Amino acid sequence: MLKELEKIARDAGAAIMAIYQSEDFDVQLKGDDSPLTKADLAAHQVIVDGLRKLNVQYPIISEESADIDWELRKHWHRYWLVDPLDGTKEFIKRNGEFTVNIALIERGQPILGVVYAPDLDAMYIGERDKGARLNGEAITVCHESPQTLRVVGSRSHASQETTDWLEQLGKPYEMVPMGSSLKICLVAEGKADVYPRLGPTSEWDTAAAHAVLTAAGGSVTTVDGEPLLYNQKESFLNPYFIARP
């Protein structure tokens, strides 16, 4: 299945890049004023069509088709959780830091994740108990305690709460700016030491990269230290979380 998922992600990336390299962005605003482009919708269609052709069928939640009644989905034990284009603001800015995200969730936990950054041609894959890879090479988190903490943060969503949280650590730190789910992936490949997200995200924003980080030896927890879980409530909003080795 991994090979098929990788192909689906690459095909979605190709659909995104076809629009990225044109002038036909057609940016709209969704109900929460977040941007939506033709690329989001094109990638969504490629991924959903691809997942529906797999031999094993599970329900699908995508950012672009998330209107599924809680009374139905609360009974799902396994399902696909998809963000066809994470980092739409990065896409619009043309900085390359946007990703295709496909995760398999089992009983609230992401057990398989594919994160593909098409402009960077970076393919992250993480599978429970089998490790994580970047473009076929094994990756692991950095367990060394650095003198200066490398803190990955958002290019588009700076937070005073994040600054306050970092100051409370009482340790020198440097910011590593990055967009989209690549922030969690930087922790997974040992290029960052922590990613505190004290701001709003949705479950599809984090699930695939969460699977990659877990497979690489890291964790994603709430600020209270509880595991970050999925499909546990009607809302798709995540609590604030910390991604770390």
Protein Blocks (a to p, Z undefined) as FASTA:
>chain_A
ZZmmmmmmmmmmmmmmmmmmmmblopacdfkopacdfklmmmmmmmmmmmmmpmbdcddd
dfklmcccfklmmmpmbdcdddfbghklmmmnonopacddddddeehiafbdcdddfklo
pacdddehiapaeehiacdddfbdcfbdcddddfklccfklmmmmmmnopacdddddehj
klmmmmmnopafbdcddbdddfklmmmmmmmmmmnopacddfkopacdehkbfblcdcdd
dddZZ
